[in-house]
């Protein structure tokens, strides 16, 4: 009789083997799972079913939110967008998602962290048939967060053109777990030794970064971001545009705000260029495709926008305080 080369493990042996792995998940602070019906703070138990359609088909939607000083920033706006994403692909959105997000953050014990919320088609089979799931599942994971250094914000990010095409149609506006194009864009950046790559649509217009929106300030003082019909409508980008209208110091720097298509040439001629996103806030771009932008470091508008976003978080105007 041929002896098997791989051991069939007991439940206890699986758990013991998991405990021996020293990987970043050791720092994961809390996870909620509707599958096991509550919150765990043990990283060894932060698992999902292998046949969950969100895992093997990307059939899920998600949002990432930042909590600073115990304030979850733009929580309701993120959840509204998540609900829209779920609706577009026929996923039932949990009515208690807000409560789950807050309670899981509280259980983490962290004041500065990232929340990642997922709504998945759920487990049940390995086919692409969404109706073979046993039901929608909800997962929330809380991890520590430290923003980029002040020196990085001052120096600005480096960016290059991506060779990865944009998502088309509904897939460009739904924040789903089908993120392979985004992953390949980030791989491009790492492989080329830059911070970000930026995608273009089929007409040659700028689209977005791997997980960030991309915008420019023209030499005429126009704050210009791409149209939302082919990119994800960023929560941070929208809020930055609102702050640019509301705050006197920004109104003096920004003459006009537009959602309008623009090209690589316009990027290279811009007064400033910046990325906007949940983890970044607003970070200026020092070079694009190896060509210096403006002064070659983060400009005054990028710095002012990031400062405005940071103050906005702590003001509580759009934040939800997580009471301990």
N, C-alpha and C positions, 0 to 999 in steps of 0.2 A: 504494500500500500504506500502510495506517495504521500509523504508528510508535507503539509502546507508550510510555506516559507514565512507567511505572515501570520502573526498571532491574532486570534479572535479575542478581543478584550472584554473584560467584564465592565460593568458600569463604574465600579470603584477604580479600576485601572485607567479608564478613559479620563476620569476626573483628576486622578493623580498625575497623569501625563500632561494634562492641560495646565496644571499648576506649575509644572517645571519650565514652561515656556516663558522666557524673559523678553517680551516684546512691548511696543508702545501701549498696548491695551492695559498694561499694568496701571497706567495713569488714568484710565477711563473711570469717571467718578460715579456715574449712575446710569441705569437703563430701565426704561419702562417697556414692557411687552404685553400686549393684549393676549398673546399666546399662552404665557404663563400667569397672566392676570395680576400684575403688580410691578413693583420696582425692586431691582436688585442693585447693590453697591459692590458686589463681588464680580470682578472682571471675568473670572472663569465661567460665570453663568450668563454672560452677555452674548447669547447665541440665538440664531433663528433657525427654523426648520429648513433642511436642505432642499425640500421641494417647494419652498415659498416662491411663487412666480416673480416676486420682486427681485429675488436673487438670480434665478436661472433664465429669466426672460427680460429683466429690467422693467417689469410690469408694476410700477409703483411711482409715486410722486413724493417729493421731499422739499423741505425748506431748512435753511441754516440761519440761525439767529445768534446775535451777540448779547451777552449779559456783562455789563460793566458796573462795578460797585453795587451789585445786587439789583440792577435795573435791566430788564430785558427790553432791548431797543426794538421799536416798531413791531412788536409781537403780533398785534392784531392785523397789521398790513400784510405781514408774511403769511399769517393763517388765512386771510382773505384770498391771497394769490394761490395758496395751496389748495383751497377749496375749489377755485376756478379750474386749476390744473386737474384735480380729481374729477370734476364734472366733465371735462373735455374727453376723458378716456373712460368714462362710465364707472368710476369708483365711488362708492358711498363714503362720504366724509364723516368721521366721528364727531358727534355733537359735543363731546367733552374734551376735544383736543386741547383747547386753551387750558383747562384745568390740569390735564395730564402734563403739559409742558411746564406749567408753573410748579406743580407738585414734584416733578422729577428734578427740576432745577433746585428746589428747596432741599430735597433728599441728598443731593450731591455735596452740600456743604460749601460749595464754591460761590464766591461773589463775582469772580471774573472767569467767564467760561463761554463755550459755544454750545448751543442747543442744535441738535439735528433731529428733525421730526420726519417720520416716514409713514405713509399710508400705502400698504401693499395689497395686491390682489389676494395674497395669502397662499397657504400650502394646499396640496391636494393632488397634484400630478406633475409630470414633467413635460407635458405637451404645451403648445402655445395657446390652447383653448382656455380663455379666461373663465368660462363657465364650469370648469372642472376644479375650481378652487372651493375649499370648504367655507370660505368667507374672508372678507376684508380684515386685515390685521394692522395694528398700529404699533410703531416702535419709536421711542425717543431716547437719544443718547446724549449724555452731558460729558464734555471733555474740557480740560483746562485750556485757557487761552492767554497768550501773551502777544500783544501787537508788535509789528515791526519796530525797530529802534528809531529813536528821534533822528539819528544820523542817516538812516535809510530814507526817511521822509524828506530830509534836507537834500540828500544827493539825488533822489529820484530813481525811478525804475528804468531798466533797459528793456526794449521791446523790438521784435522783428516781425515781418510778415509771415503768416502761417500758410502752409500748403494744404491744410485740412479745410475742406469745404464746409459751408454753413449747413445747419439743419434746415430742412424745407417744410413749408406748410405748417400744420399744427405742431409738428415736432420742434419748431423753433420757439414756440411760445408756451409750451408746457414744460414745467420743471420736473421732468421724469428721471428715473434712475437709469435710463439709456444714456450714459455719459461717455461712451467710448470716444466720440470725436473730441470731447473736452480733454479726456485723458491723453489722447495722442497729441493735442496741442501743448499740453504741459510737458509731455515727453520731448517735443521739439525744443521747448525752451530750455529744459535741463541739458539736453544733448548739445545745444549751441552755447550754453553758458550765459544765457540771458534770463531776465526775470519772467517775461511774458511773451507769448506770441499773439497775434491778432488776425482773425479770419476776415475773409472778403466774400461777398456774395457773387453770383454769376455775372453781374453787371460791373464788377470791379469796385463796388462800394464797400467801405469799412463796415464790419459787423460788430464783433465783440472779442473779448479775451476768453481764456478757458473757463473762468468762473467770475469774470468781472466785466462791467460795462466800460466802454471806451468813449472818450469825448475830447473835444478840442476847444480852445479859445482862439478865435481867429485874430488876425492883426487889427481888425476893426472892433474887437471886443465882443464878438458874438460867441456865446456858450452854445456849442452845437453837439448834439448827440444823434445817433442813427434813429431812423424810424422804428417803431415797435412792431412792425409787421413781419420782421425776419430775425428779431433778437428777443431775448427775455427782457421784459420790462422790469428793470432793476429797482428794488425798493430804495436803495441808497441813492441811486441816480435821481429818482423822482424827488426824494427828500432834499437832495442838494439843490435841485432846480427851485424848489419852494423856498429854501433858505436864501438863495441868491436874490430872490424877489423881496423877501421879508427884511433882510438885514441891511442897514445903511452902508456898512463898510463893504459889503459885497456888491451892492447896487452901484457903488462908485467905480468898481473894477469891471463889472459885467454890464455891457450896454444893452444886450438883447439875448434872449434864450430861444433856441429853436430845436425841434426834432426834424432833422433834414439829412439826406444822404450826402456823404462827402468821400473824397478819394484819398489815396496815398499821397498824392502831390499836395493836397490841402493840409494833410498832417505835417508834412515836411516844412510847409510854409507857415504853420501856425505859431502864434505867440506862445501858447502853452498847450500841452497835451497831458491828459490824466486818465488814470483808471479809477473806477469807483466800485465798491462792493462791501459786503457785510464785514469781512475781516479787515479790509484795508481802510475803510472810510474813503478818503480821497488821497491818492498818491500821484505826484507829478511824474512825468516821463522825461528822462535826460537825453535819450537818444532813440531813434527809430531806424531800423535797418542800418545801424552804424553811423547814422547822420545825426549830428547834434541838434537838439530842439531848443530854441530860445537861447538861454544862457548856459545850457548844458547841465542844469540841475533843476530841482523842483521850483516852480515859479510862485509868485505871490498869490495868484488866484487858487492854485492847488493847495497851498498852505492855509489860506483863509477858509476855503471850503472844508478842509479837514478839521480845523479848529472849530468851525461852526457846528460840524457834525458831533464832535466830542462834547461840546457844551450842550447840544441838543439832547444827547443821551442822558446827561446828568440832570438836565432841567426837569425831566419827568414828563414833558409835554406829550411825547409819544412812547414813553417807556412804562413798563409794568414792574412795580417794585415787588421783589420776592421777599416777603417777611420771613424771618427765621423763627 
